[in-house]
Amino acid sequence: MENKQDNSPTITREELKDWLDQHYPFILIESLSEEQYRQGHLPSAINLPPEKVKELAPKLLGGKHQQMVVYCASSTCEASEHTARTLSEMGYENVLRYVEGKKDWSEAGLPLEGKESKVA
């Protein structure tokens, strides 16, 4: 089901992993609650909940030309879409969405950072 309003450019898991592996300069943004972020997030991601984008973006993000990737829980989660749209409306020019999100990343066996409960 395609949302006609969402025209944010996207990035695949493979492309995102390559960017992380190659230390490509970009900001990775998890667009979920602080609690969900603490439970585990993609490596080097910062937390920017959708309801706090306008307040926190100027403090947390670089210039308007900085490359950014926004993700949330999964392809059925709309938080990253909201955040990406808000950032674009605020003038940030290079915002990509990793639509499949944290669920896809974890299911591919890729690591999360910051898990509160580590498995021994």
URDA-V283636 format. One line per field, one symbol per residue. ss: DSSP state (h for helix, s for strand, l for the rest). Layout:
BEGIN
ss: ???
END
This chain:
BEGIN
ss: llllllllssllhhhhhhhhhlllllsssslllhhhhhhlsslllssllhhhhhhhhhhhllllllssssslllllllhhhhhhhhhhhllllsssssllhhhhhhhllllsslllllll
END
